[in-house]
Structure formats: structure tokens, C-alpha cells
Amino acid sequence: MIELWFAIIAFLWTGYFVLEGFDFGVGMLAPLVSRNADEQRAGLQTIGPVWDGNEVWLITAVGAMFAAFPAWYAGVFSAFYLPVTLVLVGLIVRGVGLEWRGKVTDPRWCDLGIVVGSALPAFLWGSVFADLLFNSALAAVVGGAFTLAVCALHGAVFLALKTTGPVRRRARVAALAAAGVAVPVAVAALSSLGTIPALASMAALAAATALIWRRREGWAFAATAGAIVLATLAVFMELRVRPLPGLTLAEAASGSYTLTMLTWIGLIALPFVLVYQGWTYWVFRKRVLVAG
Amino acid sequence: MDALDLARWQFGVTTVYHFLFVPLTIGLGIFVAGLQTAWHRTGKEQYLKLTKFFGKLFLINFAMGVVTGIVQEFQFGMNWSEYSIFVGDVFGAPLAMEALLAFFMESTFLGLWIFGWDRLPKRVHLATIWAAAIGSNLSAYFILAANAWMKHPVGYEVVDGRARMTDLWAVLTNSTALAQVPHVIAGSFVVAGGFVLAVCGYWLLKTRAEMWRSAARAALVMTAIAGAVVAFTGDHSAKLMYEQQPMKLAAAEGLKHDTEGAGFSVVPGIEIPKLLSFLSTYDVDAPVQGTEDLQRRFEQQFGPGDYRPDQTVVFWSFRVMIVFGMATVGLAVLALWLTRRRRPFPAWLSRAMLLALPLPLVAIIAGWLLSEIGRQPWTVAGELLTAASVSPSVSLAEVATSLAIFTILYGVLTVAEVVLLARHVRKGAEEQEPIPAAEERREPSLMY
């Protein structure tokens, strides 16, 4: 039961990084790939209907940690107090920026909020997890740079996949530039883990670069998503042994009654969530056109 | 000031701030869904205009509710790690259920609603706003079930210094939760109704357009019905408080010593004989425990310490809640009568309706101060003290930093939100663009 709940939490974080990964990337890159207000709006519209639902993956992952491994949840969030505070600041200004930019007369402040609020969590989550694994400042910086670069790449590929015309062209260029950073940083960040998923994640990033070059946007997106899945898997494989210094999963876990109850609820509810969230992506499957 | 004090201030500031937006999300979501249903049923354009107008205000507010809510979920672990470790087994379950069963629904379907005007069949699109609004209300249930457990813990045992859940059903059907859920949700509908009334009042002063009248009438009905539920469940809560949280009741009443046939003190010095005993039990002669006697008994039971909450805050927040809340409901009932059978809204009434925005908001916040400051010094009644709940590893400097960041950020966002809401209220509903045929329409109707 403990193993199952650890796997569910790993799954939720993975879903979060895959989905919000491109939200963060799009948020950071939208001003860069557009030359006017309409193009920028089109860029942000690619994530408009979905980003809020994607963010719930984080809320669910953290809620599941609280319920299933209270001591792990409490230990991580109190140990990384200031980084987590900054993550919250990022999520606040990004969320408000996205929701408000269409309703203010001058969206410049909102756009600043979206860029900063996307980049901050993209960097900080990587640095928190790297610090958790390696307990070193250097690792935290490298880990943060890795998630920041990968989110930028993932978002650029998503933009290329979901837009048309000049925005799509610039997104492809941005993706190639991001890949140029992400691949070497990935080597630095993941090689110290050295496990099979870590190595496979690097390979997936390299493959994504080649696929973007050949304009295979759909496959490139699958490759960047795969790279994120594999990197998250590599991290959680390490955390399974040592979720926090001086703490094991068994010590951190809730009682078997709670875990059993949560399992039933999760098994019943999660398929519905996946179906209706999947349906959202189906409804908004078409490329976003620039207005005007 | 130590880290504990600052952590409490931070929790208080961020929670009160969060709850300025939540009741509006809960009530206004249903109201907008109702407007869209009216449009769907009657085909009258005014309902579409109102849906879009209030929908926009709803979304401006919704954004704030969401982003300030994430802070709450993280804060337990960040600032209250000892609490989290103690309660996680029980308290975490409704939180996880809230995310899985309510937040996904709310956020996903709201995204579909905002961007789906031209992509979804009308009927399906209508269903998305209902799903989102029901999701909001469902989330209120789960978080209140968790909150109720802090005041009246059930369905658990303490093993090795940690609470272990033994009965999830008992946690989800906690009598305290079942009293609190309808009370808070109905209170939220009063807040949302008051908000709509204030907006309509502003417009009815300028125009006699039928649209604002019908929206105001709908909000009056909503506020009056919700107000009745608030009063009824509030009365029920007082009776539960008598049994489960005698210290809070005594503090709310300023009752120092155990008294039979206790009077209700309206303000200090003015007392209605026997009313407190009656309100607590339906028996005019029932004994009610007082703070000082309870303090003595708690010391015997739990050891030395001060088990009394801040009595000034608890006493006055109780009165503010009742007076401000019931004033709103009274205004709604009066206005319903005055505007019956197509009678117009008199100008003074429209002006008075502007007050329906701040009054219930103050009332509902006062209600939370009563509820949570009245719970002190415990985080989990009888089990865990607030002082023992705080994160031992988080320094004073860290909490001071985050408190400063959140306070400044929230302050700036408040100004922005108020300006934004005011601007959209002033713009009115007339400028809403009609919905063209699906093929030519590329932009979402409400956003970006």
C-alpha cells in the first residue's frame, strides 16, 4: 500500500510537470515569439483553456502527499520554506496575469507577471528536487536550470504544435535554441543520477531536438513529454529509498486504513478526471489562429 | 514576537484574504449558471448579457480565489509541520479528496466554459458552468469537513503521538461539519447575493432597464432564502457549540462563571434574561459553562496553561457576524416586499443595496474569526495545542520574510482587483458583443 501510494504521488507529480511544463514554457516564451498584441494573445490562448486544470495536478499531488505521507509533506515544505514561498508567489502572479490580461486596458503588468510567474516555479521545482536528492547548492542551481530549460523547450514545441504562421515559425526557432541549452544542461543534471530513466530522458531530449529540426512537431512534443516523464521517474526512484534525509517512506506513511480508503476513492475518481480533462484537450485540439 | 506569532499572523492574514474571494466564487458561480439557464430556457437576450457581465466579474474574482487557495494548502506543511504530522492521516484525506473530486472539476470545466462559447453545443456549454459551480461548492464541503475535525475531532485514535483515522465516514459526516457546511455555503450565497444587489443598485440608480431589475429580484430571492438557511443553521451550530465547544460559546458570550438560566448579553451591560440558555439548549434554565470555570476544569484535565481564547475578539466578532449578516438579509426581505408585483426600485433602496456588498463580507469574515480564534489555544481541540503545531525548523526570519511578501503582494492585488471589478461594473452589460455563428468566431468571448 505504501509503495502504491508512492507510485500514485509520483504519477501526479509527473502529470503536473508534463502538463504545467508546457504552460510554464508558453508563459515564458509568449512575448518572445510574437511581434504584436494579437500574436501574443494567440500564443497564450494555446494554454488558456487548460492551464488552470493542469495546475490542479500540483494541488492533488501535494494533497496526496499530505494525506498519505504527512511527515514527508511536512518535512519537504518546511525544509524548503523560502523556495516554496517563491513558487507560490510565481503561481499567484502567473494565475492572476493569465486571468486578468484580457480584462485590463494595458496588459503589460499582466505579461510581466506571466513571464516571471512561469519562470520562477519552472526553475524552483527543479532546484528543490535536486537539493532534496543531492543536498548541495550547485546541484540546486543545475537542477533548476534543467527544469527551466526543459520547460522552455517543452513549451516552445507546444507553441509550434498549436499555432500557425509566423508564431509557429518563431516557436520552432525558440525550440531549437531551448534545446541547445536543455541538452547540455540535462547531461550535467541527469548524468549524476546515472540510472536508466535518467539516461533515457537525455536521449529523448536529443531525439526531440532532431524532430523539431525535421519539423515533426507532434513527435517532438511526444519526445519532450517523454523526457519529462523519464526525468521525473528517475527522481522518484531515488526518493523512494530516501524521501527526505533521515526519513523512510514507512515512517512517513499514514495508517493502512487511510491508505485503503484513499485508494478506493482515487481508483474511482481518477479515471473520470482523466477522461474529462482529456476531453478538454480534444475540444481545443485545433491550432489557434491569430485574430485580425 | 516569535516565529509562532508570525506564523499565526500569516495564517490569519492569508486565510482571511483567501476567504474574501471564496464566498463570491461559491455563490456567484451558481448565480451565473442560473442566468445562463434562464437564457437557455427563455432565449431572452438580457439573460445572455447578464450571464456575460456577471461571468466576467466572477472570473476576475475566481482568479484570486484560486491563487490564494494554493498558499493555504502549502502553508500547513511550511509553517505547521508538527500539526501536519499529527493530523495528516485524518486531515489530509478530505484535502486530497477536495483536489481530486472538486478542484479538477471546477478548473477543467471553467476552462471549457470560458473558451467553449463557440466550440460546444449550447446545452453542453451550459452544463460546463454548472459542473464548475458544483465543483466549487463540493470543495467547500471537503475543506469544511477537514476544518470541523479540528474543532470536534471524530473517527480517529492517537497512536504513537499521531492521530490515526479509524472511520472516514465519521470524519465526513462529523456533526460539526454537517452544521458548518450549510451555514458557510448559505453565508456565501448571501455574500454573492449582496454583491449582485450592490451592482444592480448602482445600475438601477442610472437606468430603469428591465435587465437590472430582474437580476436584482433574482439576487433578492437568493439572499433571502440563503439568509433563512444561515439563521437556521447558525442556531443549530450554537447548540452544537454548547455541547462540543463550551469555551468558545462562553467567550462569545462573555460568560465568566457557570450559570443556570444564563442571559444573553447583547452588548456588555445589556442582558436579555435566560436567552443564552434557551438559544443553547431550548431550555431556559439550562446551565451554561463560563470561561473561568472551564479554565479551572481544563487545567485539571490538561495541566497548567491558559485555555481561554482572545475573549474580546471572539465576543465582538460574534456580534458583528449576526448584526451585519442579518442586516443584509433584512434588507433583502424588505426589498422583496417593496418591489413586489413589478413595483420599481425606489432610489433610496438602490442606494441602500450598495451596502449589501460590504455588510455580508464583513459578517462572514467575522464568523471565521469567531470560529477559529474561538478554537484557540488548540489546533485540534483537546489533542494538540497551537504552540505545539508550528514548524520547529522554520526561523523567525523566514516567516517574517514570507509574511512580508504575502502581505505586500496581497495588498497590491487587492487594489488591482477592486479597480478591475469597479471598471467592469461601470462598463455595464450593454456592451457585451453578440455571439456570431461558430465558423467566423475565433476568439474566446470572455478572455485574453
Interface residues (C-beta under 8 A of the other chain):
Chain A: R41 L44 Q45 G48 P49 V50 W51 D52 G53 E55 V56 L58 I59 T60 V62 G63 A64 F66 A67 A68 F69 P70 A71 Y73 A74 G75 V76 F77 S78 A79 Y81 L82 V84 T85 L88 V89 L91 I92 V93 G95 V96 L98 E99 W100 R101 G102 K103 V104 S254 G255 Y257 T258 M261 L262 I265 G266 A269 L270 V273 Y276 Q277 T280 V283 F284 L289 A291
Chain B: K56 L59 I60 F62 A63 M64 V66 V67 T68 I70 V71 E73 F74 F76 G77 M78 N79 W80 S81 E82 S84 I85 F86 V87 G88 D89 V90 F91 G92 A93 L95 A96 M97 E98 A99 L100 L101 F103 F104 M105 S107 T108 F109 L110 G111 L112 I114 F115 G116 R119 L120 V159 R162 R164 M165 T166 L168 S391 S393 V394 E398 T401 S402 I405 F406 L409 L413 A416 L420 H424 R442 E443 P444 L446 M447 Y448
